[in-house]
Amino acid sequence: MAELDNLDERVTGLFDGYVVRKDLAQKFRGSYPVPTYVAEFLIGRYCATTDDEEIKEGLEIVQRQLQERIVRAGEQELFKARA
């Protein structure tokens, strides 16, 4: 995880729950066919903390949600059959 300096710590304290770490959003770029702001929204919702354990759990939730809800190329027929 990225090291947070004094300013980062103060900002995350003042805007608790509103800070999105861009380095976490980069993990999902290219992996799922969604705009970057979708991944950033989910990361902001589940990973807006400085605690590494909570961030790890939040990233697992974000990845699970993207896997369950995103239709990748070639999987359209599978989703049609499920519906």
Buried (B, 14 or more C-beta within 10 A) or exposed (E): EEEBEEEBEEBBEEEEEEBBBEEBBEEBEEEBEBEEEBBBBBBBBBBBBBEEEEBEBBBEBBBEEBEEEEEEEEEEEEEEEEE
